[in-house]
Amino acid sequence: IALKFSPFAGSHLYETPISDTQKISSTKDGFLLVEDTVNDDMELRFWIRAFGGEVEVIKPKSLRDEFTKMSKLIGSKYAKN
């Protein structure tokens, strides 16, 4: 998995890593890119959703597509006044 975090949201992963194999690097635009091998399950999805707009799923494409669809659905619900 590859996730792009805002510095604020992702900084805790230095002290509380997802696993012993996680890698964190800085992006050119000042974000944190966190890469790791994790189980693709509902727990992962709940964990990612907890960060709201402070995280972007980069890989895998299937998970990114899932979050793209979910964000559009959420946006459409709140666009209705």
Secondary structure, 3 states (H helix, E strand, C coil): CEEEECHHHHHHHHCCCCCCCCEEEECCCCCEEEECCCCCCHHHHHHHHCCHHHEEEEECHHHHHHHHHHHHHHHHHHHCC
